[in-house]
Protein backbone atom coordinates (compact mmCIF):
# COMPACT_ATOMS: atom_id res chain seq x y z
CA UNK A 1 0.00 0.00 0.00
CA UNK A 2 2.80 2.32 0.90
CA UNK A 3 4.46 1.69 -2.46
CA UNK A 4 1.29 2.47 -4.27
CA UNK A 5 1.02 5.88 -2.62
CA UNK A 6 4.68 6.69 -3.40
CA UNK A 7 4.29 5.62 -7.03
CA UNK A 8 1.11 7.66 -7.35
CA UNK A 9 2.79 10.76 -5.93
CA UNK A 10 5.75 10.37 -8.28
CA UNK A 11 3.50 10.09 -11.31
CA UNK A 12 1.42 13.03 -10.16
CA UNK A 13 4.50 15.24 -9.53
CA UNK A 14 6.05 14.45 -12.91
CA UNK A 15 2.75 15.17 -14.64
CA UNK A 16 2.56 18.58 -12.94
CA UNK A 17 6.19 19.40 -13.74
CA UNK A 18 5.74 19.08 -17.48
CA UNK A 19 4.86 22.16 -19.47
CA UNK A 20 3.01 22.15 -22.74
CA UNK A 21 5.53 24.00 -24.92
CA UNK A 22 5.09 23.43 -28.64
CA UNK A 23 8.13 23.33 -30.88
CA UNK A 24 8.07 24.29 -34.49
CA UNK A 25 10.13 22.32 -36.99
CA UNK A 26 12.64 25.17 -37.31
CA UNK A 27 13.08 25.35 -33.53
CA UNK A 28 13.61 21.61 -33.28
CA UNK A 29 16.20 21.68 -36.08
CA UNK A 30 18.02 24.63 -34.49
CA UNK A 31 18.15 22.85 -31.13
CA UNK A 32 19.37 19.69 -32.84
CA UNK A 33 22.15 21.57 -34.65
CA UNK A 34 23.38 23.29 -31.51
CA UNK A 35 23.22 20.18 -29.31
CA UNK A 36 24.60 17.57 -31.72
CA UNK A 37 28.35 17.05 -31.29
CA UNK A 38 28.51 15.01 -34.48
CA UNK A 39 27.08 17.90 -36.52
CA UNK A 40 29.51 20.34 -34.89
CA UNK A 41 32.47 18.08 -35.71
CA UNK A 42 31.26 17.72 -39.30
CA UNK A 43 30.88 21.50 -39.64
CA UNK A 44 34.40 22.03 -38.26
CA UNK A 45 35.81 19.50 -40.74
CA UNK A 46 34.02 21.26 -43.60
CA UNK A 47 35.42 24.63 -42.48
CA UNK A 48 38.94 23.16 -42.27
CA UNK A 49 38.66 21.68 -45.77
CA UNK A 50 37.47 25.03 -47.12
CA UNK A 51 40.39 26.81 -45.46
CA UNK A 52 42.87 24.32 -46.97
CA UNK A 53 41.34 24.85 -50.41
CA UNK A 54 41.73 28.61 -50.01
CA UNK A 55 45.35 28.11 -48.89
CA UNK A 56 46.14 26.03 -51.98
CA UNK A 57 44.51 28.68 -54.14
CA UNK A 58 46.71 31.42 -52.68
CA UNK A 59 49.86 29.42 -53.45
CA UNK A 60 49.12 29.92 -57.15
CA UNK A 61 49.43 33.70 -56.76
CA UNK A 62 52.82 35.44 -57.05
CA UNK A 63 54.61 36.53 -53.89
CA UNK A 64 56.46 39.85 -53.72
CA UNK A 65 58.95 40.51 -50.94
CA UNK A 66 60.74 43.77 -50.23
CA UNK A 67 63.49 44.05 -47.64
CA UNK A 68 65.59 47.04 -46.68
CA UNK A 69 68.45 47.23 -44.18
CA UNK A 70 70.55 50.15 -42.95
CA UNK A 71 73.62 49.72 -40.77
CA UNK A 72 75.86 52.35 -39.25
CA UNK A 73 79.29 50.82 -38.80
CA UNK A 74 81.95 51.93 -36.34
CA UNK A 75 84.75 54.20 -37.47
CA UNK A 76 87.75 51.94 -38.09
CA UNK A 77 90.94 53.06 -39.76
CA UNK A 78 91.17 51.75 -43.33
CA UNK A 79 93.44 48.79 -44.02
CA UNK A 80 96.53 50.14 -45.78
CA UNK A 81 99.69 48.58 -47.09
CA UNK A 82 102.93 50.53 -47.50
CA UNK A 83 105.08 49.50 -50.44
CA UNK A 84 108.57 50.82 -51.06
CA UNK A 85 107.95 52.01 -54.64
CA UNK A 86 104.87 54.13 -53.78
CA UNK A 87 105.08 57.31 -51.70
CA UNK A 88 101.52 56.83 -50.42
CA UNK A 89 100.18 53.65 -48.81
CA UNK A 90 97.76 51.55 -50.86
CA UNK A 91 94.28 51.35 -49.33
CA UNK A 92 93.01 47.77 -49.49
CA UNK A 93 89.77 48.18 -47.51
CA UNK A 94 88.40 51.73 -47.14
CA UNK A 95 86.25 52.80 -44.21
CA UNK A 96 82.54 52.64 -45.11
CA UNK A 97 80.37 53.96 -42.31
CA UNK A 98 76.91 53.72 -43.87
CA UNK A 99 75.83 50.36 -45.22
CA UNK A 100 72.59 50.08 -47.23
CA UNK A 101 71.05 46.86 -48.51
CA UNK A 102 67.81 46.64 -50.50
CA UNK A 103 66.41 43.35 -51.78
CA UNK A 104 63.33 42.74 -53.92
CA UNK A 105 62.09 39.24 -54.67
CA UNK A 106 59.26 37.94 -56.82
CA UNK A 107 58.27 34.28 -56.56
CA UNK A 108 55.68 32.36 -58.52
Phi and psi restraints in degrees (value plus and minus 20) as a CYANA .aco file:
   2 UNK   PHI     -83.8   -43.8
   2 UNK   PSI     -59.6   -19.6
   3 UNK   PHI     -86.8   -46.8
   3 UNK   PSI     -51.9   -11.9
   4 UNK   PHI     -87.5   -47.5
   4 UNK   PSI     -60.9   -20.9
   5 UNK   PHI     -87.0   -47.0
   5 UNK   PSI     -62.8   -22.8
   6 UNK   PHI     -84.7   -44.7
   6 UNK   PSI     -64.0   -24.0
   7 UNK   PHI     -84.2   -44.2
   7 UNK   PSI     -58.9   -18.9
   8 UNK   PHI     -86.0   -46.0
   8 UNK   PSI     -60.8   -20.8
   9 UNK   PHI     -85.8   -45.8
   9 UNK   PSI     -58.8   -18.8
  10 UNK   PHI     -85.5   -45.5
  10 UNK   PSI     -62.6   -22.6
  11 UNK   PHI     -86.1   -46.1
  11 UNK   PSI     -59.7   -19.7
  12 UNK   PHI     -86.5   -46.5
  12 UNK   PSI     -61.3   -21.3
  13 UNK   PHI     -89.9   -49.9
  13 UNK   PSI     -56.9   -16.9
  14 UNK   PHI     -90.8   -50.8
  14 UNK   PSI     -52.8   -12.8
  15 UNK   PHI     -88.7   -48.7
  15 UNK   PSI     -55.5   -15.5
  16 UNK   PHI     -94.7   -54.7
  16 UNK   PSI     -49.6    -9.6
  17 UNK   PHI     -95.3   -55.3
  17 UNK   PSI     -36.3     3.7
  18 UNK   PHI    -104.1   -64.1
  18 UNK   PSI     118.0   158.0
  19 UNK   PHI    -126.9   -86.9
  19 UNK   PSI     136.6   176.6
  20 UNK   PHI    -118.3   -78.3
  20 UNK   PSI      42.4    82.4
  21 UNK   PHI    -108.2   -68.2
  21 UNK   PSI     109.6   149.6
  22 UNK   PHI    -116.0   -76.0
  22 UNK   PSI     115.8   155.8
  23 UNK   PHI    -127.0   -87.0
  23 UNK   PSI     116.3   156.3
  24 UNK   PHI    -102.8   -62.8
  24 UNK   PSI     148.8   188.8
  25 UNK   PHI     -84.1   -44.1
  25 UNK   PSI     -59.4   -19.4
  26 UNK   PHI     -84.9   -44.9
  26 UNK   PSI     -60.7   -20.7
  27 UNK   PHI     -84.4   -44.4
  27 UNK   PSI     -62.4   -22.4
  28 UNK   PHI     -84.6   -44.6
  28 UNK   PSI     -60.2   -20.2
  29 UNK   PHI     -86.9   -46.9
  29 UNK   PSI     -60.2   -20.2
  30 UNK   PHI     -84.1   -44.1
  30 UNK   PSI     -61.9   -21.9
  31 UNK   PHI     -85.1   -45.1
  31 UNK   PSI     -60.9   -20.9
  32 UNK   PHI     -83.1   -43.1
  32 UNK   PSI     -59.6   -19.6
  33 UNK   PHI     -87.3   -47.3
  33 UNK   PSI     -59.4   -19.4
  34 UNK   PHI     -96.5   -56.5
  34 UNK   PSI     -48.7    -8.7
  35 UNK   PHI    -113.0   -73.0
  35 UNK   PSI     -38.5     1.5
  36 UNK   PHI    -102.9   -62.9
  36 UNK   PSI      96.7   136.7
  37 UNK   PHI     -89.5   -49.5
  37 UNK   PSI     -55.3   -15.3
  38 UNK   PHI     -84.1   -44.1
  38 UNK   PSI     -60.8   -20.8
  39 UNK   PHI     -87.4   -47.4
  39 UNK   PSI     -57.2   -17.2
  40 UNK   PHI     -86.6   -46.6
  40 UNK   PSI     -60.0   -20.0
  41 UNK   PHI     -85.4   -45.4
  41 UNK   PSI     -62.5   -22.5
  42 UNK   PHI     -83.7   -43.7
  42 UNK   PSI     -60.4   -20.4
  43 UNK   PHI     -85.9   -45.9
  43 UNK   PSI     -58.8   -18.8
  44 UNK   PHI     -85.8   -45.8
  44 UNK   PSI     -59.0   -19.0
  45 UNK   PHI     -85.6   -45.6
  45 UNK   PSI     -58.7   -18.7
  46 UNK   PHI     -86.0   -46.0
  46 UNK   PSI     -60.3   -20.3
  47 UNK   PHI     -84.3   -44.3
  47 UNK   PSI     -60.7   -20.7
  48 UNK   PHI     -85.2   -45.2
  48 UNK   PSI     -60.8   -20.8
  49 UNK   PHI     -84.9   -44.9
  49 UNK   PSI     -58.7   -18.7
  50 UNK   PHI     -85.7   -45.7
  50 UNK   PSI     -59.7   -19.7
  51 UNK   PHI     -85.6   -45.6
  51 UNK   PSI     -59.7   -19.7
  52 UNK   PHI     -85.0   -45.0
  52 UNK   PSI     -58.4   -18.4
  53 UNK   PHI     -84.7   -44.7
  53 UNK   PSI     -60.5   -20.5
  54 UNK   PHI     -84.6   -44.6
  54 UNK   PSI     -58.5   -18.5
  55 UNK   PHI     -84.0   -44.0
  55 UNK   PSI     -62.6   -22.6
  56 UNK   PHI     -85.4   -45.4
  56 UNK   PSI     -57.2   -17.2
  57 UNK   PHI     -85.1   -45.1
  57 UNK   PSI     -55.1   -15.1
  58 UNK   PHI     -94.5   -54.5
  58 UNK   PSI     -41.8    -1.8
  59 UNK   PHI     -89.2   -49.2
  59 UNK   PSI     -39.0     1.0
  60 UNK   PHI     -98.1   -58.1
  60 UNK   PSI     -36.4     3.6
  61 UNK   PHI    -102.9   -62.9
  61 UNK   PSI     131.0   171.0
  62 UNK   PHI     -91.4   -51.4
  62 UNK   PSI     133.5   173.5
  63 UNK   PHI    -137.8   -97.8
  63 UNK   PSI     107.3   147.3
  64 UNK   PHI    -134.5   -94.5
  64 UNK   PSI     107.1   147.1
  65 UNK   PHI    -144.0  -104.0
  65 UNK   PSI     115.6   155.6
  66 UNK   PHI    -147.6  -107.6
  66 UNK   PSI     109.2   149.2
  67 UNK   PHI    -154.8  -114.8
  67 UNK   PSI     114.3   154.3
  68 UNK   PHI    -153.8  -113.8
  68 UNK   PSI     116.2   156.2
  69 UNK   PHI    -153.3  -113.3
  69 UNK   PSI     118.1   158.1
  70 UNK   PHI    -147.0  -107.0
  70 UNK   PSI     112.2   152.2
  71 UNK   PHI    -150.0  -110.0
  71 UNK   PSI     116.8   156.8
  72 UNK   PHI    -125.2   -85.2
  72 UNK   PSI      94.1   134.1
  73 UNK   PHI    -111.2   -71.2
  73 UNK   PSI     139.7   179.7
  74 UNK   PHI     -94.7   -54.7
  74 UNK   PSI     135.9   175.9
  75 UNK   PHI    -100.7   -60.7
  75 UNK   PSI      85.1   125.1
  76 UNK   PHI    -137.6   -97.6
  76 UNK   PSI     120.3   160.3
  77 UNK   PHI     -81.7   -41.7
  77 UNK   PSI     121.9   161.9
  78 UNK   PHI     -86.7   -46.7
  78 UNK   PSI     131.6   171.6
  79 UNK   PHI     -99.9   -59.9
  79 UNK   PSI      99.1   139.1
  80 UNK   PHI    -145.5  -105.5
  80 UNK   PSI     130.0   170.0
  81 UNK   PHI    -144.8  -104.8
  81 UNK   PSI     109.8   149.8
  82 UNK   PHI    -115.3   -75.3
  82 UNK   PSI     108.8   148.8
  83 UNK   PHI    -137.3   -97.3
  83 UNK   PSI     128.8   168.8
  84 UNK   PHI     -88.1   -48.1
  84 UNK   PSI     -47.8    -7.8
  85 UNK   PHI    -106.7   -66.7
  85 UNK   PSI     -24.9    15.1
  86 UNK   PHI    -136.9   -96.9
  86 UNK   PSI     112.5   152.5
  87 UNK   PHI     -90.6   -50.6
  87 UNK   PSI     -47.6    -7.6
  88 UNK   PHI    -127.8   -87.8
  88 UNK   PSI     127.1   167.1
  89 UNK   PHI     -89.9   -49.9
  89 UNK   PSI     131.2   171.2
  90 UNK   PHI    -110.4   -70.4
  90 UNK   PSI     106.1   146.1
  91 UNK   PHI    -105.8   -65.8
  91 UNK   PSI      97.1   137.1
  92 UNK   PHI    -107.8   -67.8
  92 UNK   PSI     -66.9   -26.9
  93 UNK   PHI    -149.4  -109.4
  93 UNK   PSI      85.1   125.1
  94 UNK   PHI     -93.8   -53.8
  94 UNK   PSI     144.3   184.3
  95 UNK   PHI    -101.7   -61.7
  95 UNK   PSI     101.3   141.3
  96 UNK   PHI    -139.2   -99.2
  96 UNK   PSI      92.4   132.4
  97 UNK   PHI    -105.0   -65.0
  97 UNK   PSI     -60.6   -20.6
  98 UNK   PHI    -121.8   -81.8
  98 UNK   PSI     105.6   145.6
  99 UNK   PHI    -141.0  -101.0
  99 UNK   PSI      99.6   139.6
 100 UNK   PHI    -133.9   -93.9
 100 UNK   PSI     122.2   162.2
 101 UNK   PHI    -164.3  -124.3
 101 UNK   PSI     101.6   141.6
 102 UNK   PHI    -144.8  -104.8
 102 UNK   PSI     112.0   152.0
 103 UNK   PHI    -154.1  -114.1
 103 UNK   PSI     111.8   151.8
 104 UNK   PHI    -143.1  -103.1
 104 UNK   PSI     112.0   152.0
 105 UNK   PHI    -154.1  -114.1
 105 UNK   PSI     118.0   158.0
 106 UNK   PHI    -144.4  -104.4
 106 UNK   PSI     106.2   146.2
 107 UNK   PHI    -149.6  -109.6
 107 UNK   PSI     114.1   154.1
